[in-house]
């Protein structure tokens, strides 16, 4: 007879079976987990570990005293930012640039990808794609230098306008031109590269749908409207939601390289403001507080946009 007193409890057997199954799965996919290890370590060290620095936002942080010896300040620096005279200006400028980006920059890769998809001459298509991909690999410093040279009073743009009898303008010193220059350069630099994901989505659309539409007498516009656009709508929605999450952040490097005293009125954004207060003035606690403020609002925006998208068309990030 079996001695039931010597048998392990049932919950112990189940737990051992689970561990055995888990170890077998890990061993079976060990190469995949090994490949995952490096990105995991990267994010752990360079993205999650620095989050400890957010403690500075609640401290009178001193480099000499460090994290553990610096006195606590509560929400002092959050209140400073919210009551700062520059607060509304930098928030407004940041939102304005991002709203213009949503209106003009976000649709540009979609339109470009659709136009590329309609081309039938493969050689011409490859040449156009190569030409539009190249700007993405240019350094921001190089792009900013090109803009400064082209838009100077003796630059290419003013030489062209002079041919039509127009007076030369100092574009880089005019606040009303800054957003136009910034958004235009973003479109030129990122349109081709960002169209790759849409071209991949277009390639996944069943070609039989286009053939059936042709038989039914549909023209190109009808195919784009009823087949192409619905085919990439999910990808476009996901990228739109990700863009919403960055509504309070702007390309910091290009802003710093392009803005100047005369353009502060429209060019000064949250990142440039934090750069001056946090690094130049060495007010690290204030900079950390602004960073948390941005992160919390960005989280609220992306969660809200995700909820709305889920209700409207069923597409969501999480």
The 8 nearest C-alpha neighbors of each residue, nearest first, counted from 0:
[[1, 2, 3, 4, 5, 6, 7, 8],
 [2, 0, 3, 5, 6, 4, 7, 8],
 [1, 3, 4, 5, 0, 6, 7, 8],
 [2, 4, 6, 5, 1, 7, 0, 8],
 [3, 5, 2, 6, 7, 1, 8, 0],
 [6, 4, 3, 2, 7, 1, 8, 0],
 [5, 7, 3, 4, 8, 2, 9, 1],
 [8, 6, 9, 11, 5, 12, 4, 10],
 [7, 9, 11, 10, 6, 12, 13, 5],
 [8, 10, 12, 11, 13, 7, 6, 14],
 [11, 9, 13, 12, 8, 14, 7, 15],
 [12, 10, 14, 8, 9, 13, 15, 7],
 [13, 11, 15, 9, 14, 10, 16, 8],
 [12, 14, 16, 10, 11, 15, 17, 9],
 [15, 13, 11, 17, 16, 12, 10, 18],
 [16, 14, 18, 12, 17, 13, 19, 11],
 [17, 15, 19, 13, 14, 18, 20, 12],
 [18, 16, 20, 14, 15, 19, 21, 13],
 [19, 17, 21, 15, 20, 16, 22, 14],
 [18, 20, 16, 22, 17, 21, 15, 23],
 [21, 19, 17, 23, 18, 22, 16, 24],
 [20, 22, 18, 24, 23, 19, 17, 25],
 [23, 21, 25, 19, 24, 20, 26, 18],
 [22, 24, 26, 20, 21, 25, 27, 19],
 [25, 23, 27, 21, 22, 26, 28, 20],
 [26, 24, 22, 28, 27, 23, 29, 21],
 [25, 27, 29, 23, 24, 28, 22, 30],
 [26, 28, 24, 25, 29, 23, 30, 22],
 [29, 27, 25, 31, 26, 30, 24, 32],
 [30, 28, 26, 32, 31, 25, 27, 33],
 [31, 29, 33, 32, 28, 34, 27, 26],
 [32, 30, 34, 33, 28, 29, 35, 36],
 [31, 33, 35, 29, 34, 30, 36, 28],
 [34, 32, 30, 36, 35, 31, 29, 37],
 [35, 33, 31, 32, 36, 30, 37, 38],
 [34, 36, 32, 33, 37, 38, 39, 31],
 [37, 35, 39, 33, 34, 38, 40, 32],
 [36, 38, 40, 39, 35, 41, 34, 33],
 [39, 37, 41, 40, 36, 35, 42, 34],
 [38, 40, 36, 42, 37, 41, 43, 35],
 [41, 39, 43, 37, 38, 42, 44, 36],
 [40, 42, 38, 44, 39, 43, 45, 37],
 [43, 41, 46, 39, 45, 40, 44, 38],
 [42, 44, 40, 47, 41, 46, 45, 48],
 [45, 43, 48, 41, 42, 46, 40, 47],
 [44, 46, 42, 41, 43, 47, 48, 49],
 [47, 45, 42, 43, 44, 48, 49, 50],
 [46, 48, 43, 50, 49, 44, 45, 42],
 [47, 49, 44, 50, 46, 51, 43, 45],
 [50, 48, 51, 52, 47, 46, 45, 44],
 [51, 49, 52, 48, 47, 53, 46, 54],
 [52, 50, 49, 53, 54, 48, 47, 55],
 [51, 53, 50, 54, 49, 55, 287, 56],
 [54, 52, 55, 51, 50, 56, 287, 291],
 [53, 55, 52, 56, 57, 51, 58, 66],
 [56, 54, 284, 58, 53, 57, 60, 52],
 [55, 57, 288, 284, 287, 54, 53, 58],
 [58, 56, 73, 72, 55, 54, 71, 74],
 [59, 57, 71, 72, 55, 60, 70, 56],
 [60, 58, 70, 72, 69, 71, 61, 284],
 [59, 61, 58, 69, 55, 284, 62, 65],
 [60, 62, 64, 63, 65, 69, 59, 66],
 [63, 61, 65, 64, 60, 66, 69, 283],
 [62, 64, 61, 65, 69, 60, 68, 66],
 [65, 63, 68, 61, 69, 62, 66, 67],
 [64, 66, 62, 63, 67, 68, 61, 69],
 [67, 65, 69, 68, 64, 60, 55, 54],
 [66, 68, 65, 69, 64, 70, 60, 58],
 [67, 69, 64, 65, 66, 70, 61, 60],
 [68, 70, 60, 64, 66, 67, 59, 65],
 [71, 69, 59, 58, 68, 72, 60, 67],
 [70, 72, 58, 57, 73, 59, 69, 60],
 [73, 71, 58, 57, 59, 75, 74, 70],
 [74, 72, 57, 75, 71, 58, 76, 56],
 [73, 75, 77, 76, 57, 78, 72, 56],
 [76, 74, 78, 77, 73, 72, 79, 57],
 [77, 75, 79, 285, 78, 74, 288, 80],
 [76, 78, 80, 74, 79, 75, 288, 81],
 [77, 79, 81, 75, 76, 80, 82, 74],
 [80, 78, 76, 82, 77, 81, 83, 75],
 [79, 81, 83, 77, 78, 82, 76, 86],
 [80, 82, 78, 79, 83, 86, 77, 87],
 [83, 81, 79, 80, 78, 84, 86, 85],
 [82, 84, 80, 86, 85, 81, 79, 87],
 [85, 83, 86, 82, 87, 88, 81, 80],
 [84, 86, 88, 83, 87, 89, 272, 80],
 [87, 85, 83, 88, 89, 84, 81, 90],
 [88, 86, 90, 89, 91, 85, 84, 83],
 [87, 89, 91, 85, 86, 90, 92, 264],
 [88, 90, 268, 92, 269, 91, 86, 87],
 [91, 89, 93, 87, 92, 88, 94, 86],
 [92, 90, 88, 94, 89, 93, 87, 95],
 [93, 91, 95, 89, 94, 90, 268, 265],
 [94, 92, 268, 90, 96, 91, 95, 89],
 [93, 95, 97, 91, 92, 96, 98, 90],
 [96, 94, 92, 98, 97, 93, 91, 99],
 [97, 95, 99, 93, 94, 98, 100, 92],
 [96, 98, 100, 94, 99, 95, 246, 101],
 [99, 97, 101, 95, 100, 96, 94, 102],
 [98, 100, 102, 96, 97, 101, 103, 95],
 [101, 99, 104, 97, 98, 103, 102, 96],
 [102, 100, 105, 98, 99, 103, 104, 97],
 [101, 103, 99, 100, 104, 98, 105, 106],
 [102, 104, 100, 101, 105, 99, 106, 107],
 [105, 103, 100, 107, 186, 106, 101, 102],
 [104, 106, 101, 107, 103, 100, 102, 108],
 [107, 105, 109, 104, 108, 103, 110, 102],
 [106, 108, 110, 104, 109, 105, 190, 111],
 [109, 107, 194, 190, 111, 110, 106, 193],
 [110, 108, 112, 106, 111, 107, 113, 194],
 [111, 109, 113, 107, 112, 108, 106, 114],
 [110, 112, 108, 114, 109, 113, 107, 115],
 [113, 111, 115, 109, 194, 114, 110, 198],
 [114, 112, 116, 110, 115, 111, 109, 117],
 [113, 115, 111, 117, 116, 112, 110, 118],
 [116, 114, 112, 118, 117, 113, 111, 124],
 [115, 117, 113, 114, 118, 112, 198, 201],
 [116, 118, 114, 115, 113, 119, 219, 112],
 [119, 117, 115, 116, 120, 124, 114, 121],
 [118, 120, 121, 117, 124, 116, 123, 115],
 [121, 119, 123, 122, 118, 124, 125, 117],
 [120, 122, 124, 123, 119, 125, 118, 126],
 [123, 121, 125, 124, 120, 126, 127, 119],
 [124, 122, 126, 121, 125, 120, 127, 118],
 [123, 125, 121, 127, 122, 126, 128, 120],
 [126, 124, 128, 122, 127, 123, 129, 121],
 [125, 127, 123, 129, 128, 124, 130, 122],
 [128, 126, 130, 124, 125, 129, 123, 131],
 [127, 129, 125, 131, 126, 130, 132, 124],
 [130, 128, 132, 126, 131, 127, 125, 133],
 [129, 131, 127, 128, 132, 133, 126, 134],
 [130, 132, 191, 128, 129, 133, 127, 134],
 [131, 133, 191, 129, 192, 130, 134, 135],
 [132, 134, 135, 131, 130, 136, 129, 137],
 [135, 133, 188, 137, 136, 132, 131, 187],
 [136, 134, 188, 133, 137, 189, 132, 192],
 [137, 135, 134, 133, 138, 132, 188, 139],
 [138, 136, 134, 135, 139, 141, 142, 133],
 [137, 139, 141, 140, 142, 136, 135, 134],
 [138, 140, 142, 141, 143, 253, 137, 252],
 [139, 141, 143, 138, 142, 144, 256, 253],
 [140, 142, 144, 138, 139, 143, 145, 137],
 [143, 141, 139, 145, 144, 140, 146, 138],
 [142, 144, 146, 140, 145, 141, 139, 147],
 [145, 143, 141, 147, 142, 146, 140, 148],
 [146, 144, 142, 148, 143, 147, 149, 141],
 [147, 145, 143, 149, 144, 148, 150, 142],
 [146, 148, 144, 150, 145, 149, 151, 143],
 [147, 149, 145, 151, 146, 150, 154, 144],
 [148, 150, 154, 155, 146, 147, 151, 156],
 [151, 149, 147, 154, 148, 156, 146, 170],
 [150, 152, 154, 153, 148, 149, 147, 169],
 [151, 153, 154, 169, 167, 168, 157, 150],
 [154, 152, 151, 157, 158, 155, 150, 167],
 [155, 153, 149, 151, 150, 157, 152, 148],
 [154, 156, 149, 158, 157, 159, 150, 153],
 [157, 155, 159, 158, 154, 150, 149, 160],
 [158, 156, 160, 167, 159, 155, 154, 161],
 [157, 159, 161, 155, 156, 160, 154, 162],
 [158, 160, 156, 162, 157, 161, 155, 163],
 [159, 161, 157, 163, 162, 165, 158, 156],
 [162, 160, 165, 164, 158, 163, 159, 157],
 [161, 163, 159, 160, 164, 158, 165, 157],
 [164, 162, 161, 160, 165, 159, 166, 158],
 [163, 165, 161, 162, 166, 160, 159, 167],
 [166, 164, 161, 160, 163, 167, 162, 157],
 [165, 167, 161, 168, 164, 160, 157, 163],
 [166, 168, 157, 152, 165, 161, 169, 160],
 [169, 167, 170, 152, 166, 157, 151, 150],
 [168, 170, 172, 171, 152, 151, 173, 167],
 [171, 169, 173, 172, 168, 150, 176, 151],
 [170, 172, 169, 173, 150, 177, 147, 151],
 [173, 171, 170, 169, 261, 262, 174, 259],
 [172, 174, 170, 175, 176, 171, 262, 169],
 [175, 173, 262, 177, 176, 265, 172, 264],
 [174, 176, 173, 177, 178, 265, 179, 262],
 [177, 175, 179, 174, 173, 178, 180, 170],
 [176, 178, 180, 174, 179, 175, 181, 266],
 [179, 177, 181, 180, 176, 182, 96, 175],
 [180, 178, 182, 176, 177, 181, 183, 175],
 [179, 181, 177, 183, 178, 182, 184, 176],
 [180, 182, 178, 184, 179, 183, 177, 185],
 [181, 183, 185, 179, 184, 180, 178, 186],
 [184, 182, 186, 180, 185, 181, 179, 187],
 [183, 185, 187, 181, 186, 182, 188, 180],
 [186, 184, 182, 188, 183, 187, 189, 181],
 [187, 185, 183, 190, 189, 184, 188, 104],
 [188, 186, 184, 185, 189, 190, 183, 134],
 [187, 189, 134, 135, 185, 186, 184, 190],
 [190, 188, 186, 192, 135, 191, 185, 187],
 [189, 191, 108, 186, 193, 192, 187, 107],
 [192, 190, 131, 132, 194, 193, 189, 108],
 [191, 193, 132, 194, 189, 190, 195, 135],
 [194, 192, 195, 190, 191, 108, 189, 196],
 [193, 195, 108, 197, 191, 112, 192, 196],
 [196, 194, 198, 193, 197, 192, 199, 191],
 [195, 197, 199, 198, 194, 200, 193, 234],
 [198, 196, 200, 194, 199, 195, 112, 201],
 [197, 199, 201, 195, 200, 196, 112, 194],
 [198, 200, 196, 202, 197, 201, 195, 203],
 [199, 201, 197, 203, 198, 202, 231, 196],
 [202, 200, 198, 203, 199, 204, 197, 231],
 [201, 203, 199, 200, 204, 198, 205, 197],
 [202, 204, 200, 201, 205, 199, 230, 206],
 [205, 203, 201, 202, 206, 230, 200, 227],
 [204, 206, 207, 208, 203, 209, 202, 201],
 [207, 205, 208, 209, 204, 210, 203, 202],
 [208, 206, 210, 205, 209, 211, 212, 204],
 [207, 209, 211, 206, 210, 205, 212, 226],
 [208, 210, 212, 206, 207, 211, 213, 222],
 [211, 209, 207, 213, 212, 208, 214, 206],
 [210, 212, 214, 208, 213, 209, 207, 215],
 [211, 213, 209, 215, 217, 210, 214, 208],
 [214, 212, 210, 216, 217, 215, 211, 209],
 [213, 215, 211, 216, 212, 210, 217, 209],
 [216, 214, 212, 213, 217, 211, 210, 218],
 [215, 217, 213, 214, 212, 218, 211, 221],
 [218, 216, 213, 212, 221, 215, 222, 219],
 [217, 219, 221, 220, 222, 216, 213, 212],
 [220, 218, 222, 221, 223, 217, 117, 224],
 [219, 221, 223, 222, 218, 224, 217, 225],
 [220, 222, 224, 218, 219, 223, 217, 225],
 [223, 221, 219, 226, 225, 220, 224, 218],
 [224, 222, 227, 220, 221, 226, 225, 228],
 [223, 225, 221, 222, 228, 226, 220, 227],
 [224, 226, 222, 223, 221, 227, 229, 228],
 [227, 225, 222, 223, 229, 228, 230, 224],
 [226, 228, 223, 230, 229, 224, 225, 222],
 [227, 229, 230, 231, 224, 226, 232, 223],
 [230, 228, 232, 231, 226, 227, 225, 224],
 [231, 229, 227, 228, 232, 226, 204, 201],
 [230, 232, 234, 228, 229, 233, 200, 235],
 [231, 233, 229, 235, 234, 230, 228, 236],
 [234, 232, 236, 235, 231, 237, 314, 230],
 [235, 233, 237, 231, 236, 232, 238, 200],
 [234, 236, 232, 238, 233, 237, 239, 231],
 [237, 235, 239, 233, 234, 238, 232, 240],
 [238, 236, 240, 234, 239, 235, 233, 241],
 [239, 237, 241, 235, 240, 236, 242, 234],
 [238, 240, 236, 242, 237, 241, 235, 243],
 [241, 239, 243, 237, 242, 238, 236, 304],
 [242, 240, 238, 244, 239, 243, 237, 245],
 [241, 243, 239, 244, 245, 240, 238, 246],
 [244, 242, 240, 246, 245, 241, 301, 239],
 [243, 245, 301, 297, 241, 242, 246, 300],
 [246, 244, 248, 242, 243, 247, 297, 241],
 [245, 247, 243, 97, 248, 244, 94, 242],
 [248, 246, 245, 93, 293, 94, 297, 249],
 [247, 249, 245, 246, 93, 250, 270, 269],
 [248, 250, 251, 93, 247, 270, 97, 268],
 [251, 249, 252, 253, 254, 248, 270, 255],
 [250, 252, 254, 253, 249, 270, 255, 271],
 [253, 251, 255, 254, 250, 256, 139, 140],
 [252, 254, 256, 255, 251, 250, 257, 139],
 [253, 255, 251, 257, 256, 252, 258, 250],
 [256, 254, 252, 253, 257, 258, 251, 271],
 [255, 257, 253, 254, 258, 252, 143, 140],
 [258, 256, 254, 255, 253, 143, 259, 171],
 [257, 259, 255, 254, 262, 266, 256, 263],
 [260, 258, 262, 261, 263, 257, 172, 171],
 [259, 261, 263, 262, 258, 172, 264, 266],
 [260, 262, 172, 259, 263, 174, 173, 264],
 [263, 261, 174, 264, 259, 260, 266, 265],
 [264, 262, 267, 266, 260, 265, 261, 259],
 [263, 265, 262, 266, 174, 267, 261, 88],
 [264, 266, 263, 174, 92, 262, 267, 177],
 [267, 265, 263, 262, 258, 264, 268, 177],
 [266, 268, 263, 89, 265, 271, 264, 92],
 [269, 267, 89, 93, 271, 270, 92, 266],
 [268, 270, 272, 89, 271, 273, 90, 93],
 [271, 269, 273, 272, 268, 251, 274, 248],
 [270, 272, 274, 273, 268, 269, 267, 275],
 [271, 273, 269, 275, 274, 270, 268, 276],
 [274, 272, 276, 270, 277, 271, 275, 286],
 [275, 273, 271, 277, 272, 278, 276, 270],
 [274, 276, 279, 272, 273, 277, 278, 280],
 [277, 275, 280, 273, 274, 282, 279, 278],
 [276, 278, 282, 286, 283, 281, 274, 273],
 [279, 277, 281, 274, 280, 275, 276, 282],
 [278, 280, 275, 281, 276, 277, 274, 282],
 [279, 281, 276, 282, 278, 277, 275, 283],
 [282, 280, 278, 277, 279, 283, 276, 275],
 [283, 281, 277, 280, 285, 276, 284, 286],
 [284, 282, 277, 286, 285, 281, 287, 60],
 [285, 283, 56, 55, 287, 286, 282, 60],
 [284, 286, 288, 76, 283, 287, 282, 56],
 [287, 285, 277, 283, 289, 288, 284, 273],
 [288, 286, 56, 290, 284, 289, 285, 53],
 [289, 287, 56, 285, 291, 290, 286, 77],
 [288, 290, 292, 286, 287, 291, 293, 285],
 [291, 289, 287, 293, 288, 292, 294, 286],
 [292, 290, 294, 288, 293, 289, 295, 287],
 [291, 293, 289, 290, 295, 294, 288, 296],
 [294, 292, 290, 296, 291, 295, 297, 289],
 [293, 295, 291, 297, 292, 296, 298, 290],
 [294, 296, 298, 292, 297, 293, 291, 299],
 [295, 297, 299, 293, 298, 294, 300, 292],
 [298, 296, 244, 300, 294, 299, 295, 293],
 [299, 297, 295, 301, 296, 300, 302, 294],
 [298, 300, 296, 302, 297, 301, 303, 295],
 [301, 299, 297, 303, 298, 302, 244, 304],
 [300, 302, 244, 304, 298, 303, 299, 243],
 [303, 301, 305, 299, 304, 300, 298, 306],
 [302, 304, 306, 300, 305, 301, 299, 307],
 [305, 303, 301, 307, 306, 302, 300, 308],
 [304, 306, 302, 308, 303, 315, 307, 301],
 [305, 307, 303, 309, 304, 308, 302, 310],
 [308, 306, 304, 310, 309, 305, 311, 303],
 [309, 307, 311, 305, 310, 306, 314, 312],
 [308, 310, 313, 314, 306, 315, 307, 311],
 [309, 311, 307, 308, 313, 312, 306, 314],
 [310, 312, 308, 309, 313, 307, 314, 306],
 [313, 311, 314, 309, 308, 310, 307, 315],
 [312, 314, 309, 310, 311, 308, 315, 307],
 [315, 313, 309, 312, 308, 233, 236, 316],
 [316, 314, 309, 305, 317, 308, 313, 237],
 [315, 317, 305, 237, 314, 240, 241, 309],
 [316, 315, 305, 302, 306, 314, 309, 237]]
